[in-house]
């Protein structure tokens, strides 16, 4: 599983409009994208900064969204953003969510593969709740 973090500054007093646009237009569209799993929206207490974390099943699907869907999302949100968002992709290596497929990170000298090809050292597995 992969997580895609997008952080941005919002124009003053636009948090409510940003949230409505995400929930009413962008999220329903995202749910139709291949490999999309979930989205978390975070906001600073003063509403001037946001971060979104989207979760994707495979790197290839996140990359497809990045090249085709993300530019459309930026256009839709453009009037609310104060500057260019910062985007970074992460391997999900640990989670408390049930039934999450984890990706082991590469060796410290081996960066995230840009091609989306599976790294030979990665293992994915499904977590299971403990019977306590």
Secondary structure, DSSP 8 states (H G I E B T S, - for coil): -EEEEEEEEB-TT-HHHHHHHIIIIIHHHHTTSTTEEEEEEEE-TTSSEEEEEEEESSHHHHHHIIIIIHHHHHHHHGGGBSS--EEEEEE----SSTT-B------TTS---SS----TT----B------
